[in-house]
Amino acid sequence: AQSVSQHNHHVILSEAASLELGCNYSYGGTVNLFWYVQYPGQHLQLLLKYFSGDPLVKGIKGFEAEFIKSKFSFNLRKPSVQWSDTAEYFCAVIPIAGGYQKVTFGIGTKLQVIP
Amino acid sequence: DTEVTQTPKHLVMGMTNKKSLKCEQHMGHRAMYWYKQKAKKPPELMFVYSYEKLSINESVPSRFSPECPNSSLLNLHLHALQPEDSALYLCASSQDSEQYFGPGTRLTVT
């Protein structure tokens, strides 16, 4: 079974600071990787995804993530955060075998951006 | 239409009540999911339907009973719940690996 670990559970940044949230997964086969965001009181939204190809993927709102296969990592980055980025961020993994059905989420990272 | 809708938004029920949660998508997705999310925790998978058939049950107690009447609808029937079942219940759908989530139903069991 796959597992996902997110290293930072609670991150506090000032506006304009750079952000990097760590995500590592454990699985022996090929996976699809996702970052989801959950703004306060709102539902989960997809930030970005990696299926194949260029390991540096760009998502909405200026976020990007880099897939490093040798490190089983898919870290999320943003050069300059805004107060509106305050939210919970979840890394997720789906193994390609098994019909794309069983997604595993990381525990989540709560990001608090201070104006 | 890339939206997954869920009703009701909020539900308060007693431990002897029977209620149902509803989920709908019109994206033609082949798979639909129920998740449970407790505060400050990630979503936990409960059930997966693929082509209207139950394909995954993550050892969920029988007081939760899913139903997929057609390819656009997914229900979760609730009976004799416990206070610890209070949570946000999320529905999702997918055609491939990307899942689209609904806003959830906030359930409180008293």
Chai-1 contact restraints between the chains, C-beta under 6 A:
chainA,res_idxA,chainB,res_idxB,connection_type,confidence,min_distance_angstrom,max_distance_angstrom,comment,restraint_id
A,N32,B,S97,contact,1.0,0.0,6.0,A-B,restraint_1
A,H43,B,F101,contact,1.0,0.0,6.0,A-B,restraint_2
A,H43,B,P103,contact,1.0,0.0,6.0,A-B,restraint_3
A,H43,B,G104,contact,1.0,0.0,6.0,A-B,restraint_4
A,L44,B,F101,contact,1.0,0.0,6.0,A-B,restraint_5
A,F90,B,P42,contact,1.0,0.0,6.0,A-B,restraint_6
A,I94,B,S97,contact,1.0,0.0,6.0,A-B,restraint_7
A,Y100,B,D96,contact,1.0,0.0,6.0,A-B,restraint_8
A,Y100,B,S97,contact,1.0,0.0,6.0,A-B,restraint_9
A,Q101,B,V48,contact,1.0,0.0,6.0,A-B,restraint_10
A,F105,B,P42,contact,1.0,0.0,6.0,A-B,restraint_11
A,F105,B,P43,contact,1.0,0.0,6.0,A-B,restraint_12
A,I107,B,P42,contact,1.0,0.0,6.0,A-B,restraint_13
A,G108,B,P42,contact,1.0,0.0,6.0,A-B,restraint_14
